[in-house]
Amino acid sequence: MTKPRRAPRWAKTLFATAIALALVFYGAGGYVFADMIRTDALLPQAPTPDHGVWVRSVDELSITLTSAEEREDVIRPGIAGLAWDSGYGQLGEIVATDGLDVTRDFSVRFGGLPPVCTGELTLCDPVDIEGWTFPDDPSSLDVVFEDVIYESPIGEMGAWLVPGGDGSIWAIHAHGWRASRREALRSLPIYRDAGVTSLVIDYRNDPDAPPDPSGLYRFGRTEWEDVEAAVDYAVAHGARRVVLVGYSTGAALHLAYMESSNLTEPVAALVFDSPNADMGSTVRHGASQRKIPGTPLPVPASLARAAMLIADLRFDVSWSEIDYVSRADEIITVPTLVFHGLGDDRVPIEVSRRLQSQAPDLIQLVEVEGAGHVTSWNVAPDLYEKTLEQFLSKALES
């Protein structure tokens, strides 16, 4: 009987070395990327300007912007806000392009004209392009509002109250990750004109709100209690029906509320814009756009999965729990309108497509060509407003 041949020693050594390298790569690399997940996704941070754009020339009707490298926000079509230290304006359609110089329609909302850079870019004051489009608070749209406080289980939360109609129908607006109440400004007149009172809320971990006990974003796992408190406030002040409006991660908060609360009876409809309804998909999508530090190599999907597993063990993320898409057929029980830009580079359009497929009879998905993250209104305001008006009229008809 022939004895089985043993693998040569060099093969065993090579195999052992490969296993060791894999353990180092996925163990150490996953640990490093888990820290990046904590920093980039889980740690609360206030909204910060995304500088890197300068003004080459400007007058009352047009502006020429430039940047050190091509930027999507400079060339994205539609309406956008432009902020600088002493003023605020709005960008309109693109008039001309010349390399990295882009000329667009322009109007000033307040303050003087923005500073012009005539020399080295890094020596000049930058401006900030933002999708929120309007400055400060609802008064910038000539919308009457009141600052109010509602009481959540962890303390007092601020909100804007915008009256509409007879006060029997309220919309609770929840902004996205590292955003602010200003994210709701673009749509507030639509709700007011539809006879809906709006409550635009802060929630835990916002700059002027109490922190979550964990010190981290929980993507709905705890924040849903703040939504419940806001709905309680609305009902206590006359609301008989409620529309939950969520921008990006705000949608996750509302979905968690619909799943976890025993007080969802007043909810008549949901409206989401670029819903971050599966944070795991968002993290994997972001990882696919990054490089391994110090190399030109993209982050492999297997390393992203390892990092997410390690992050779950270290920071109690619970990716499955904040994947609301997988349970949407059970969570979504009322008419739902979803806007999502086909150019969204943060939350992939596939998230909303999967969401819609889970409850096709209840979810209307509007895909907007050329729109980025939470910028469907900016690119197609007429479509956005008409669709929302029709949806509210049908969903809220007595």
C-alpha positions as CSV (number, residue, x, y, z in Angstrom):
1,M,0.0,0.0,0.0
2,T,1.4,3.3,-1.1
3,K,1.7,5.9,1.7
4,P,0.1,9.3,0.9
5,R,2.6,11.9,-0.1
6,R,3.2,14.7,2.4
7,A,3.2,18.3,1.2
8,P,6.7,19.6,1.0
9,R,7.9,21.8,3.8
10,W,8.1,24.8,1.6
11,A,4.4,24.4,0.7
12,K,3.4,24.2,4.4
13,T,5.5,27.3,5.1
14,L,3.9,29.2,2.2
15,F,0.4,28.2,3.4
16,A,1.2,29.2,7.0
17,T,2.6,32.5,5.8
18,A,-0.4,33.2,3.7
19,I,-2.7,32.5,6.6
20,A,-0.6,34.8,8.9
21,L,-0.7,37.6,6.3
22,A,-4.4,37.2,5.9
23,L,-4.9,37.4,9.7
24,V,-2.7,40.5,9.9
25,F,-4.4,42.1,6.9
26,Y,-8.0,41.5,8.0
27,G,-7.3,41.7,11.7
28,A,-5.1,44.8,11.9
29,G,-6.6,46.3,8.7
30,G,-10.1,45.7,9.9
31,Y,-9.3,47.2,13.3
32,V,-7.9,50.3,11.6
33,F,-10.9,50.7,9.3
34,A,-13.2,50.0,12.3
35,D,-11.7,53.1,13.9
36,M,-12.4,55.0,10.7
37,I,-16.0,53.9,10.8
38,R,-16.2,55.2,14.4
39,T,-14.7,58.5,13.4
40,D,-16.4,59.0,10.0
41,A,-19.8,57.6,10.9
42,L,-20.5,57.1,14.6
43,L,-19.0,60.1,16.4
44,P,-21.3,63.1,16.6
45,Q,-20.1,66.2,14.8
46,A,-21.6,69.5,14.0
47,P,-22.2,70.4,10.4
48,T,-19.0,71.9,8.9
49,P,-18.4,73.9,5.7
50,D,-16.9,72.0,2.9
51,H,-14.4,74.6,1.7
52,G,-12.4,74.2,-1.5
53,V,-14.2,76.6,-3.8
54,W,-13.3,80.2,-4.5
55,V,-14.8,83.1,-6.5
56,R,-13.0,84.3,-9.6
57,S,-15.5,87.0,-10.5
58,V,-19.0,88.0,-9.4
59,D,-21.8,90.6,-10.0
60,E,-25.5,90.8,-9.1
61,L,-26.5,88.3,-11.7
62,S,-23.7,85.8,-12.2
63,I,-20.7,84.3,-10.5
64,T,-17.6,82.4,-11.6
65,L,-16.4,79.7,-9.3
66,T,-13.1,77.8,-9.3
67,S,-11.5,75.0,-7.4
68,A,-8.2,73.2,-7.2
69,E,-9.7,70.1,-8.7
70,E,-13.0,69.2,-10.3
71,R,-15.9,69.1,-7.8
72,E,-19.3,67.7,-8.3
73,D,-21.1,70.4,-6.3
74,V,-19.7,73.1,-8.5
75,I,-21.0,71.6,-11.7
76,R,-24.2,69.9,-10.4
77,P,-27.2,71.4,-12.2
78,G,-30.0,73.1,-10.3
79,I,-30.2,75.5,-7.3
80,A,-27.7,75.5,-4.5
81,G,-26.8,77.8,-1.6
82,L,-23.5,79.7,-1.4
83,A,-22.2,80.8,2.0
84,W,-19.4,83.1,3.0
85,D,-18.4,84.9,6.1
86,S,-20.6,88.0,5.6
87,G,-23.4,86.8,3.4
88,Y,-25.4,84.2,1.6
89,G,-26.5,83.7,-2.0
90,Q,-28.0,81.2,-4.4
91,L,-26.5,79.5,-7.4
92,G,-28.6,78.9,-10.5
93,E,-28.0,77.2,-13.8
94,I,-24.6,76.9,-15.4
95,V,-23.9,79.5,-18.0
96,A,-20.4,78.6,-19.1
97,T,-17.4,76.4,-18.2
98,D,-13.7,77.0,-18.8
99,G,-11.6,74.3,-17.3
100,L,-12.1,74.4,-13.6
101,D,-13.8,77.8,-13.9
102,V,-17.6,77.5,-13.8
103,T,-19.9,80.5,-14.4
104,R,-23.5,80.2,-13.0
105,D,-26.5,82.4,-12.4
106,F,-26.3,84.0,-9.0
107,S,-28.4,86.1,-6.6
108,V,-27.6,87.4,-3.1
109,R,-30.0,86.6,-0.3
110,F,-28.2,88.8,2.3
111,G,-24.9,90.6,2.8
112,G,-22.6,92.1,0.2
113,L,-21.0,90.2,-2.7
114,P,-18.7,87.3,-1.8
115,P,-14.9,87.9,-1.8
116,V,-13.1,87.6,-5.1
117,C,-9.8,85.7,-5.4
118,T,-7.4,87.2,-7.9
119,G,-4.3,85.4,-6.8
120,E,-3.2,82.1,-5.3
121,L,-6.3,80.2,-4.2
122,T,-4.9,79.0,-0.9
123,L,-4.3,82.6,0.1
124,C,-7.9,83.7,-0.5
125,D,-11.1,83.2,1.6
126,P,-13.1,80.2,0.3
127,V,-16.9,80.0,-0.1
128,D,-19.1,77.0,0.7
129,I,-21.6,75.4,-1.6
130,E,-24.5,73.7,0.2
131,G,-27.6,71.9,-0.8
132,W,-29.8,73.4,2.0
133,T,-30.1,76.5,-0.3
134,F,-31.6,78.9,2.3
135,P,-29.8,80.5,5.3
136,D,-30.5,80.5,9.0
137,D,-34.2,79.6,9.7
138,P,-37.7,79.7,8.1
139,S,-37.7,83.5,8.1
140,S,-35.3,83.4,5.1
141,L,-38.3,82.1,3.1
142,D,-40.7,84.6,4.6
143,V,-42.3,81.7,6.5
144,V,-43.8,82.4,9.9
145,F,-42.4,80.2,12.6
146,E,-41.8,79.8,16.4
147,D,-38.9,78.3,18.4
148,V,-40.3,75.7,20.7
149,I,-39.1,73.0,23.1
150,Y,-40.3,69.4,23.3
151,E,-39.4,67.0,26.0
152,S,-37.6,63.7,25.1
153,P,-36.7,60.9,27.5
154,I,-33.2,62.3,27.8
155,G,-34.0,66.0,28.0
156,E,-35.2,69.1,26.2
157,M,-35.0,69.3,22.4
158,G,-35.4,72.4,20.3
159,A,-37.6,72.6,17.2
160,W,-39.2,75.1,14.7
161,L,-42.9,75.2,14.7
162,V,-44.4,76.4,11.3
163,P,-48.2,76.8,11.5
164,G,-50.3,75.4,8.6
165,G,-54.0,74.9,8.1
166,D,-56.2,74.3,11.1
167,G,-53.5,72.6,13.1
168,S,-55.0,69.1,12.8
169,I,-52.3,67.7,10.5
170,W,-48.6,67.9,11.5
171,A,-45.4,67.0,9.8
172,I,-42.4,65.9,11.9
173,H,-39.2,66.7,10.0
174,A,-36.0,64.9,11.0
175,H,-32.8,66.0,9.4
176,G,-29.9,63.8,8.3
177,W,-26.6,62.6,9.7
178,R,-24.4,65.6,10.8
179,A,-26.9,68.0,9.2
180,S,-29.3,70.5,10.9
181,R,-32.9,71.7,10.9
182,R,-32.0,73.8,7.8
183,E,-32.2,70.7,5.7
184,A,-36.0,71.0,5.9
185,L,-36.1,74.6,4.7
186,R,-36.6,73.8,1.0
187,S,-39.9,71.9,1.6
188,L,-41.5,73.9,4.4
189,P,-43.6,76.2,2.2
190,I,-45.0,73.1,0.4
191,Y,-46.3,71.7,3.7
192,R,-47.6,75.0,4.9
193,D,-49.5,75.6,1.6
194,A,-51.0,72.1,1.9
195,G,-52.5,73.0,5.3
196,V,-49.9,71.0,7.3
197,T,-48.2,72.4,10.4
198,S,-44.5,71.5,10.5
199,L,-42.4,70.6,13.5
200,V,-38.7,70.6,12.5
201,I,-36.8,68.9,15.3
202,D,-33.4,68.6,16.8
203,Y,-32.7,65.2,18.3
204,R,-30.0,63.6,20.5
205,N,-26.4,64.4,19.6
206,D,-27.3,67.6,17.8
207,P,-25.0,70.5,18.9
208,D,-27.6,72.1,21.2
209,A,-29.3,68.8,22.3
210,P,-28.5,66.3,25.0
211,P,-26.1,63.5,23.9
212,D,-27.0,59.9,23.5
213,P,-25.8,57.9,26.6
214,S,-23.5,55.9,24.3
215,G,-21.9,59.1,23.0
216,L,-22.5,57.8,19.4
217,Y,-25.0,58.0,16.6
218,R,-27.3,55.0,16.8
219,F,-29.2,55.5,13.5
220,G,-32.6,55.1,15.0
221,R,-31.9,52.5,17.7
222,T,-32.3,55.1,20.4
223,E,-33.3,58.3,18.5
224,W,-36.7,56.9,17.7
225,E,-37.7,57.8,21.3
226,D,-37.1,61.5,20.3
227,V,-39.4,61.1,17.4
228,E,-42.0,59.6,19.6
229,A,-41.7,62.5,22.0
230,A,-42.1,64.9,19.0
231,V,-45.3,63.1,17.9
232,D,-46.6,63.3,21.5
233,Y,-45.9,67.0,21.4
234,A,-47.8,67.4,18.1
235,V,-50.8,65.4,19.4
236,A,-50.9,67.3,22.6
237,H,-51.1,70.5,20.6
238,G,-54.0,69.4,18.4
239,A,-52.6,67.0,15.8
240,R,-54.9,64.3,14.8
241,R,-52.8,63.0,11.9
242,V,-49.1,63.1,11.4
243,V,-46.7,62.9,8.5
244,L,-43.2,61.8,9.2
245,V,-40.6,63.5,7.0
246,G,-37.1,62.2,7.0
247,Y,-34.0,63.5,5.2
248,S,-31.3,60.9,4.8
249,T,-30.7,59.4,8.3
250,G,-33.8,61.2,9.5
251,A,-35.7,58.4,7.5
252,A,-34.0,55.8,9.6
253,L,-35.2,57.5,12.8
254,H,-38.8,57.4,11.5
255,L,-38.6,53.8,10.4
256,A,-37.2,52.8,13.8
257,Y,-40.1,54.7,15.4
258,M,-42.6,52.9,13.2
259,E,-41.1,49.6,14.2
260,S,-40.5,50.2,18.0
261,S,-43.2,52.6,19.2
262,N,-46.6,51.6,20.5
263,L,-47.8,55.1,19.7
264,T,-47.8,55.2,15.9
265,E,-51.6,55.4,15.4
266,P,-51.6,59.1,14.4
267,V,-49.1,58.5,11.5
268,A,-50.9,58.8,8.2
269,A,-48.0,59.0,5.8
270,L,-44.2,59.0,5.4
271,V,-42.0,61.2,3.1
272,F,-38.3,60.3,2.7
273,D,-35.5,62.1,0.8
274,S,-32.4,60.0,0.1
275,P,-33.3,57.6,2.9
276,N,-30.3,56.2,4.8
277,A,-32.4,53.2,5.6
278,D,-29.5,50.6,5.7
279,M,-26.4,52.1,7.2
280,G,-24.4,49.0,6.4
281,S,-25.0,49.6,2.7
282,T,-23.9,53.2,3.1
283,V,-20.7,52.2,4.8
284,R,-19.9,49.5,2.2
285,H,-20.6,52.0,-0.6
286,G,-18.3,54.6,1.0
287,A,-15.6,52.0,1.5
288,S,-15.8,51.0,-2.2
289,Q,-14.8,54.6,-3.0
290,R,-11.7,54.7,-0.8
291,K,-8.1,53.5,-1.2
292,I,-6.1,51.4,1.2
293,P,-3.9,54.0,3.0
294,G,-0.6,54.5,1.3
295,T,-1.6,52.6,-1.8
296,P,-3.5,53.2,-5.0
297,L,-5.5,50.0,-4.3
298,P,-9.3,50.2,-3.6
299,V,-10.5,48.8,-0.3
300,P,-11.7,45.3,-1.0
301,A,-15.3,44.4,0.0
302,S,-13.9,41.6,2.2
303,L,-11.9,44.1,4.3
304,A,-14.9,46.3,4.6
305,R,-16.9,43.4,5.9
306,A,-14.2,42.6,8.4
307,A,-14.1,46.2,9.6
308,M,-17.8,46.3,10.0
309,L,-17.7,43.1,12.1
310,I,-15.0,44.5,14.3
311,A,-16.9,47.8,14.6
312,D,-20.0,45.9,15.7
313,L,-18.0,44.0,18.4
314,R,-16.3,47.1,19.6
315,F,-19.0,49.8,19.4
316,D,-22.3,47.8,19.4
317,V,-23.4,49.0,16.0
318,S,-25.8,46.1,15.3
319,W,-25.8,46.5,11.5
320,S,-28.7,44.1,11.1
321,E,-30.8,46.2,13.5
322,I,-30.3,49.4,11.5
323,D,-31.0,47.7,8.2
324,Y,-34.7,48.8,8.1
325,V,-34.9,47.9,4.4
326,S,-34.9,44.1,5.1
327,R,-38.0,44.6,7.4
328,A,-39.7,47.3,5.4
329,D,-42.7,45.1,4.5
330,E,-43.5,44.9,8.2
331,I,-42.5,48.4,9.2
332,I,-44.2,50.5,6.5
333,T,-47.9,50.4,6.9
334,V,-49.0,53.8,5.5
335,P,-48.5,55.5,2.1
336,T,-44.9,56.5,1.6
337,L,-43.2,58.9,-0.9
338,V,-39.5,58.5,-1.5
339,F,-37.3,60.9,-3.5
340,H,-33.8,59.7,-4.4
341,G,-31.1,61.2,-6.7
342,L,-29.5,59.0,-9.3
343,G,-26.2,60.8,-8.6
344,D,-26.3,60.2,-4.9
345,D,-22.7,59.3,-3.9
346,R,-23.5,58.7,-0.2
347,V,-26.6,56.6,0.0
348,P,-26.8,54.4,-3.2
349,I,-30.0,54.5,-5.2
350,E,-30.2,50.7,-4.7
351,V,-31.3,51.3,-1.1
352,S,-34.5,53.1,-2.1
353,R,-35.1,50.6,-4.9
354,R,-34.9,47.7,-2.4
355,L,-37.1,49.6,0.0
356,Q,-39.7,50.1,-2.7
357,S,-39.6,46.5,-3.7
358,Q,-40.5,45.5,-0.1
359,A,-43.8,47.3,-0.1
360,P,-44.6,48.3,-3.7
361,D,-48.3,49.0,-3.0
362,L,-47.5,51.6,-0.4
363,I,-44.2,53.1,-1.6
364,Q,-43.9,55.6,-4.5
365,L,-40.3,56.0,-5.5
366,V,-39.3,59.1,-7.5
367,E,-35.8,58.8,-9.0
368,V,-34.3,62.2,-10.0
369,E,-31.7,62.3,-12.8
370,G,-28.7,64.4,-11.9
371,A,-29.5,64.9,-8.2
372,G,-27.1,64.0,-5.5
373,H,-27.6,63.3,-1.8
374,V,-30.8,65.1,-0.6
375,T,-30.7,67.4,-3.6
376,S,-33.7,66.2,-5.6
377,W,-35.5,69.5,-4.9
378,N,-32.5,71.5,-6.0
379,V,-32.3,69.8,-9.4
380,A,-36.0,69.4,-10.1
381,P,-38.0,71.7,-7.8
382,D,-41.1,71.7,-10.0
383,L,-41.3,67.9,-10.1
384,Y,-40.5,67.7,-6.4
385,E,-43.2,70.2,-5.3
386,K,-45.9,68.9,-7.6
387,T,-45.3,65.3,-6.7
388,L,-45.3,66.1,-2.9
389,E,-48.4,68.2,-3.2
390,Q,-50.3,65.4,-5.0
391,F,-49.1,62.8,-2.6
392,L,-50.1,64.8,0.5
393,S,-53.5,65.6,-1.0
394,K,-54.2,61.9,-1.7
395,A,-52.7,60.5,1.5
396,L,-54.4,63.0,3.7
397,E,-57.8,63.3,2.1
398,S,-60.5,62.9,4.7
